[in-house]
């Protein structure tokens, strides 16, 4: 008879649950039983672990073997339990001292040859282990940098089961051939989901900004550039409507480089989501720039908000957490998928309910919508080039529901670029670095104002708090209140106008929004000209 136990972690969304892995050996016919609500990939660990132990020079016990995963009521999924199961079995057969294993958390998959392979979700798993009071974790060597992001935890990165057994038994550690740096790592094969329209961040240039996508490349579009700056400074959602080729996609692609670098807390949140999704960039265990996700318009509701068969995976709204979600050709998305965005837009997270439990993913993102004004794309109030019948235009524009658009703070018409603007010499707009500096300063002003509160950006303030604690200058909201009386704005809409006005005031250096700030916010919200200059800062 032999018994040993160690620990591993199962993930529920981006939250980890520490699981005790127990191995018990009893006399009887050789058999291997795994209990504790394992999924298919975890059940198959019986064959992986047996082969890995034998091919690592160990002896597989020829007895009745039972491995239990506790708590038994929590569903367990994935192959990350392999090395914990292997070490628990070796402890029960007295190849390893069981006392050494009890205070260690082990995370990693085993190959049939005994090599330790990486798994998704290393960072949230180690965070859960640290919160549970564990101070030692064992992970694959290629994921050690990711695990080391968690303070107060000693991380041991191993390449193979042979190395781990040698460390635990105080024997000489055998050498394992390292991976050549210029060759793709076969251990990472299948771990990252290729494609999907998700980018995990921008490639930093001088100052941390992406020099490959510069706002100076956008010709004209003063109003749209101002809207992009306001959206970035306050975290406001943006709707760009205009003909093809006007620059809507260019503006959206440059939004992440305008946003400031992520702070430590936000970086860990974003990295945890991308780790669970298997989308961490090679060589970058910590994502410190705003992510950018641009799914194709054929994306399903599950692809946008998360879910899928088996274990629920984060969708585009979570992959763009603390970053930008760009929906190009928005009317071409299914109405069911678009309306599913309404809850995460308000709550900042998405909850996926399944029969096995509830999964919660963070989803506080900046949404940018882009659309043509009609099916042919040439509809305009200033000319008659559009060939679409009025009924087709109404049907096309009605694909975006009113409740969804009511949650969008800024709505801007992007005009076609004129020949004069395109051929003008020396008419380049402000660079990304200049605009990003103003955005960073505006966010610092907002952070100082919200010190001691749970909010960071103007877009996050509840309407009740906004009206009671951070009011505009006397008389500044008169036009907005008249728009509410006429039905132009909803109650939610007037709160969003006040939030945008605070962002304009922060960008302009005002202590509180004045009538001009509110007028600009109203114009950006409704698209109705109000005689204000559509520029901020140096662009005025």
N, C-alpha and C positions, 0 to 999 in steps of 0.2 A: 504494500500500500504506500502511495506517495501523494503529496498534495503541495501545490505552489500557486501563487497568485501574483499578478502584476496588473498594470492599468493601461488603458488606452482611451481614446476619445471618439465618440460618434457625433456627427454634426446634424443639427436641426436648423436648417437655413444657414445663417452665419453664426449661430450660437452653438457652443460645444457642451456636451454632457460627458463627464468622466465615467468610464465603464471599467469595472473590475473584471479582469479575465482570470478565471479560476480553472486549474487543471487537476483532475483527480485520476489516479491510477489504481485499479483494483484487479485482483486475480480473476482470470476468466478468458474466454475466447477473445482474441485480438479484434478490437473494433474501435472506431473513432466516432464519437457522438458530439455534436455541437448544438447547444441549446441557448435560448435567450433571445428569440425573435430575430435571427439573422436573415438577411436578404440573400438572393441567389449568389451574388459575387462573394459574400462572406461565407456562405455554405461551401463554396468551391475552395475555400482556403484550406480545407482538410487535405486535399491533394497537393496544393502548392507547398504547404508547410512540411508535409511528409517528404516530398522530393527534395526540398531545400535542406532539411536536416541531414538526410542521407548523403546528398551531394556535397555537403560541407564537412563530411568526415565524421558525422555523429551517428549514433545508433538509435534507431527508432524502437521504442518500447513495445514488446509483443504482449501487451496486456489490454484489458478493457479500459479505454481512455474516454473520459467525459470532460469536455471543456464547456464551462458555463460563463455566460456574459451577464453581469449584474449591474444595474437593476434589470430584471427580466421583462418588465412591462414596457421598456423603451425600445422601439424598433431600432435595429442596428443595420447600417448599410456601408458598403464599400470594402475595399481590400486593405485599408489602413490598419487592420487588427493583426495582420500576418505575423509581424515580428513579436508582438505581445503573446500571441498564441504559441509560437515556436518556443519562446523563452519560458513560458509557463509549463509547457510539456517537458522541456529539458530540466526545469527546476523540480518537477514532480518525479522525474527519473533520476534525480540527484546528480545530474551532470553540472548543474549550477546550484549554488547555495540559495535556497528559497528566500532566505532572509535578505539577500541582496536585491531581490526583485520587487519587494512589496512597496517600496517608496519611489519607484521609477515609472514614468509614463512613456510608453513606446508607441510610435506612429510610423508606419511604413509598410509597403507591400514587398513580398518576397518573390523573386523569380525562381524557377525550378532549379537553377544552378546555385542558389543561395545569395545572389546579388540583391541588395536592398534597393527597391525602386521608389520613386517619389509618388505622392498621392496629392489630390486636391485638398485645400483647406488646412494647410499646415499652420498658418498664422492663427486663425480662430481656434484651432484645436489647442495650441500651446497657450493661448490666452485663457481658455477654459481651465487648463491644467494649473496655470498660475493662480487663477481665482480660487481654485479648490485647495490651494496650499502646497502643491507639489513644487519642488525646487530642482528636479532633475528630469530631463526629457531626452529620449533617443529618437533621432530622425534620420532620414537619408542624408548623406553628406552633401548632395547637391541642393538640399533644402535647408541646410543649417543656417545660412545667412538670413533666410526668412524667419526661422524660429528664433534667432538671436535678437530680433526686434523687440521681443517681450522682455522687459527688465525683470531682474530678480530670479531668472531661471538659468540653470547651467545646462548648456546644450551639447550633446555628444552626437556628432555626425559620423555615420559609419557607411562603408561601401558594401559590406557583406555580412552575413550572419556569422561567418567565421571570425571576423574582427570583433563583433559584438560579444560573442562567447568568450573570446580571449580577454577582452577588457573586464568582463564580469567575473572571470575566474582568476584574474591576476596572472595570466600567462603572456608570453611574448605575442605581440600583435602581428599577425602575418601581413605582408605587403600585398596590396591589391593594385592591379594596373589602373592608373587614373585615366580619365577620359581626356583625349587630346583636345586642346582648346579650340582648334580650328575646324573640328569635325562635329557634325550634329550628334547630340547625345542620344543614343538609342533608349536610354532609360526614360527620356521625356516623350518618347513616341506615344501618341494617343492621349497624352495628358492635356494638351492645349487644343481647344476647339478652334480650328482654322476658319477664317472667313467670318460670316455673320454680321459684317459691317461694324464691328466693334473695334475701336482703337483705344488702347489703354493710357494714352497720354501723348503729349507733343514732344518732339525732340528739341531739347533746349538748346538755344544758341546763347549769345551774349546776353547777360541779364536774366537768363532763364526762359526767354521767350522763343517761340518758333519763328526763325527768320525765313523759313520757306513759304510761310503764309503771312504776308504783311498787309495791313490795312491800306497802306499806300498804293497797293495794286488795284484797289477798287476805284473806278473812275466815276466821278460825280457822286450822286446819292448822299447829299448832305443830311437829309432827314433820316435815311436808313442808318447812316453811320452814327448819328446822334442816338438813335434808338438802340443800336448795339452797345454803345457806351453806357447808356442808362441801364440797360438790361444787365450788363456785366457788373456794374457798380452796386445794384440793389438786388440782384438775383431775380429779376422780373422775367416772366415768360413773354415771348415775342412772336408776332405773326407778321410775316413778310408776304405781301401779295403784289404780283407784278408779272409782266410778260416774260417769256423765255429770253435768256441772255442778258437780263438786266443786272445780274450780280447777286441774286438772293443766296445761291449756294456759296459763292465766294465770301460773302459776309458771315454766313454761319460757320464756315470752316475756319475763319479767323477768330471766332469767339473764344475758343479755349486759350489762345495765346494772349488774349486781353485779360483773362482772369488771373488773379495773383496765385503764387504757389500755395499748395495746401499746407496747413499747419500740421503739427504732429498728430493730433487727434483725428483730423480728417484723413490724413494719409493712411493711418491704420485702418480706418473704416473702409476706405476705397480698396486698400490692398487686401483686406479680408474678403470682400465681395469677389474681387478678381481671382483670388486664390481658390475660393470655392468653385468658381466657374472654370478654373484651369486656364486663365488668360493672363497670368503674370508675365511681363516681358522678360526674355532671357537676360540674365545678369542684372536685373533690377528688382531686388526683393521688396523694395518700398517704392510705391507710386507717390510722387510728390507734386505732380502736375495734374491739372483738371482733366479728367477723362472725357472722351468725345465718342459718342455712339450715334451712328447714322444707319438704321435698319432700312432695308428695301421696303417699298410700299406693299409688297406681297406678304409681309410678315404677319403671322397669326397673332391672336390675342395672347397666347402662351409665350410667344417670342418677345412680345413687348413687356408684359407685366410679370412673366415668370411662370413656372409650372412644368408641364411636360410629363411624359409617362415615367413611372417609377419615382425616384427621388426628385423632388421639385428643385429646379435650377433657377438661378436669378435671370431675369429678363433684361431687356434693354433699359428699362427705367432704373434698375438697380446697377447695371454696368455703367450708367452715366451718373451715379450718385456723386454729389459734389462737383459735377461737371455739366456737360452740355448734351442734351438729347435733341438731335436734329431729324425732323420728319419732313423730308423733301417730297414734293408732290402729295401733300397731305390729303387732298380729296380722294386720291386713289387708294388710300388705306380703307380697310373695311370699317363700317360705322361701329360695329361691335368692338373692334380693337381700339378705336379712338375713344369711345365712351368709357372703356375700361380704365383710361388714364385719369378720369375725373377724381377718383378716390386718392390715388397716390399724389396727385397735384395738391390736394388740400392737406393730407395727413403727413406727407413726407416719408411714408413707408407703404409697403404693400403686404397684405396678409393673404396667404393661399391656404385655404381649408381643404383638407383631405380626410378620408375615413381613418387614416392612421394617425392624424394629428394636424396641427396648425403650424405653418411655417411663416416667419416674418422676415422680410428683407428690407433694408433701408432703401429709400428712393427719393432723396431730396435733390432734385436736379433742376437745371435751367432748360426749359423747353423752347425750341425754336421751330416754328411751323413755316413752311414755304408753299405757296400755291400760285397757280395761274388764275387770272380772273374769270376765265371761261374755258371751255374745251379747246378752242383754237388758240387761246392765249393772247389775243389781240384786243380784247374788250377794254375800252377806256372811255372816260367821261369827256375827253377832249377831242376825240376823233371817231370816225365811223368805219374803221378798217375791219372790225369784227364781223364775221360771217355767220355767227351762231344765232339762231332764233332766240327770242327772249325766254321762252320756256326752257330751252336747254341751258341757258345761263343760270336761271333760277334753280334748276335741278342740280347743277354742278356746285353752285355756292351753298346749297342746302345740305350737302354731304357733311359739312362741319356743323355739328349741333350747337344750338345756342348755349346750353349749359357748359360745353367745353370752351367756347370762345369767351364766355363770361369770366373764365378763370385765367384768361390771357390779359396781361396788363397793358401791353403795347401792341398796337395794330398799325402797320405802316404800309402805305402804297409805294412800291418801288417802281419808278418811272423808267421807261426805256432810255438808254444812253443816247444822247444826241451826237450828231457828227461834230459839232463844235466842241463838246466835252471830250470826245475821243481823240481829236486831233490837236487839242490845246497843248502848248509847250510849257513845261514847268508848272503844271496845274495839279501835281500829285498832292493828295491829301496827307493828313498826319500819319506818321508811322505807328506801328503797333506799340513800340516802346513808349512813345509819348502818351498815347491813350491809356496804356496799361499803368503808367505812373499816376495819372489822374484817377483811374479806377481804384488803385491801391490806396491813395490818399482819402478818397471818399469812403472806402470801407473802414479805414482807420478812424475816421470821424464817427461813423455809425457805431463801431465797436466801443469807442469811448462813451458814447451816449447810452449804449445798452449794457454798460459794465454792471455786473451784479445781477443780470437777468439771464434767462436761458436762451436768448435770441442773439443772432449774429448780424443778420441782414434786415433791411427794411421790409422785404417781402415776407419775412417770417412773423412779423408782429400781428397778433390777433387784433381784429377791428376794435374790440372793446377797449383794449389797452391803448391802441393808437388814438382813439378819440378822447380818452380821459387823461393820458399822460403826455402825449406828444402832439399837441394841436398846432395848426398853422397860425400864421399871424392873423390878427383880427380883420375880418372882411375878406381874407384871401380865398375862402372857400365859397363865396357867394355864387359865382358862376356854376360851380359844381353842384351846389344845392338846387339851383334853378334847373339844371339838367336832370336832376333826380325827380323834380316835380313834373317835368315834361315827359318823363319816361325814357329819356335818352340813356340814363344810367340806372342800374339796380342798386340796392343797398350794398351788395358786395362790390359793385363797380365803384361806388363813391369811396369806399375804404381803399380800394386799389389805387384810385387817383391820388389819395392822400399819401399812400406809401410811395408812389412814383414821385410825387412832389418833394418828399423828404430826400429821395435819392438825387433829384435835380439840385436841391439845396446843398446837399453834401458835395456834389461835383462843383458847384459854383462858389462854395465857401461861405454860405449863409448859415446863420445860427438856427433859423427856422424858415419854413417855406413862406415866401411872400406871394403876392398876386401873380407875378410873372412866372414863378416856379409852378404854381398850380395851373396856369394857362398852358404852359408847355406840357405838363402832365396830361391835361385834358385833351390837348391836340394829339398827343401820342396815343391816348386811349381811344378816342373817337374818330380820329382822322379828319375832323372838321377844323379848317384854318381859323386861328384866333389872333392873327397878327403878331405872333411872337417869332423871334429868330430861331431857326432850328439848328442851333450850334451851341456848344458849351466850351468854356475854357479858351484855349489858344485858338480854337477854330472859329471863335466869334468874329 
